[in-house]
Amino acid sequence: MTRTEALYIWAALGYLALLPLAIGAAILRYRLYDLDRIISRTLAYGLLTVLSGGAYAGIVLGLGQLLGRNSSLVVAVATLAVAALFQPARRRVQRAVDRRFNRRRYDAARTIAGFSARLRQQVDLDALTAELLAVVDQTMQPTHRSLWLRPSVGASQHQRSTGASGSARQQTPAP
């Protein structure tokens, strides 16, 4: 191998080593992936793996003492029990991780769910408008908010021009 060929090989290896670093820097700098979600899922599935393994080992050891160590029934029962408990455990663990590490997203989802439950019972347009703007302000924290409502179909010309009967525009700067 000549000296030039060796130099080309070292240059290619250097570029190959720098490529993953450049990709990683771009991902982190420009937030090309939702890293919060990846970290959240990694924590949830890691914890779920430990819990599932512990449950399986506990069931196998517990039932193994009762039915004998070489019983294939013990393995089958343990496998079925862990498989049946996997989805409920995954939901609970994911909720716990989201509550702990993604507090803002969890609070926003809870606020919107509460608003949608109150929305079904609300009939006063002014109260509904104020509550909607409060929910938007609380969950998204905009610098400016505005709500435009279309006039109702049965409104008279006078009601349309004065803004009565369903035509409302509320525009306020967010606090």
Secondary structure, DSSP 8 states (H G I E B T S, - for coil): --HHHHHHHHHHHHHHHHHHHHHHHHHHHHT-S-HHHHHHHHHHHHHHHHHHHHHHHHHHHHHHHHH-TT-HHHHHHHHHHHHHHHHHHHHHHHHHHHHHH-HHHHHHHHHHHHHHHHHTT---HHHHHHHHHHHHHHHH--SEEEEE----TT--HHHHHHT-TT--EEEEE--
